[in-house]
Amino acid sequence: GAVVSQHPSRVICKSGTSVKIECRSLDFQATTMFWYRQFPKQSLMLMATSNEGSKATYEQGVEKDKFLINHASLTLSTLTVTSAHPEDSSFYICSALSRGNTEAFFGQGTRLTVV
Amino acid sequence: QQQVKQSPQSLIVQKGGISIINCAYENTAFDYFPWYQQFPGKGPALLIAIRPDVSEKKEGRFTISFNKSAKQFSLHIMDSQPGDSATYFCAASKRGTGNQFYFGTGTSLTVIP
């Protein structure tokens, strides 16, 4: 199947700093990318949907100024957690979808720990 | 509101047995129902998926049964193996909405030798 690469897989940062997570579709053009957050032993919670070249659509309760999403090209989307706090510590996962396809492919996830 | 309900929350099965996980949905506009397998610290990986125009789909040891009238679908893992121990998520999506996926709450499967 198609490959979605997410980087980094783990990151530890200090409280108050910003962290950028990258999501790349390696062998297809991702017209839509999704960003999820997952707490331990829980389901995936959709944070936002981004379409290439347009602003991301955020789910209710997700602060768009805190979780900055950029989908500048058909193969790359980034999630920047700004002014991170310990409560932002979580597992973040991206998924990518190509135009006309139903199947979404997931990245490996990023474990963010804010200390 | 949980769009897709999944049960059980956890499941323990003997090696060689059948693992069954159930999901139910409300929105009849959903037209794609995938199952994902997730190992600790990894992203979900697509296992098998079905569309509502068929009642069953089988791929190796994995089978999806789909009941459109009851708005339910289930995953059957035949001859379960310890390597199948993982968390399984069902999901549903509909075309025309950016293919947003609605996930079930997950089932933690443990296959004991």
Interface residues (C-beta under 8 A of the other chain):
Chain A: G1 V4 Q6 T32 F34 K41 Q42 S43 L44 L46 T49 N51 T57 F91 I93 S95 L97 T102 E103 A104 F105 F106 G107 Q108 G109 R111
Chain B: Y32 P34 Y36 G41 K42 G43 P44 A45 L46 A49 T87 F89 S93 R95 G98 N99 Q100 F101 F103 G104 T105 G106 S108
